[in-house]
């Protein structure tokens, strides 16, 4: 299953993103979530398929969530994830 998705960045929380079907936009995102998310800023559109590599999300899971609920919310990294990133940067490794 392929889908053209649009990704929005939160104005309130660094590294929080909403993935939605580009044709539907933010229509399926609940109003309370949009209020907490802040002003959504579009950062990119891309053709997403399950095998595509994403930096911090599993493409198959993103697609499944969009199909089921109309959006996928990517939360900011936890302190543990940030520490892992920092350590990987020191050694030149990637997740």
Secondary structure, DSSP 8 states (H G I E B T S, - for coil): -EEEEEEEE-SSSTT-EEEEETTTTTTTS-HHHHHHH-S-EEEEEEEEETT-B-SSSBHHHHHHHHHHHSEEEE----HHHHHHHHHHHHHT---
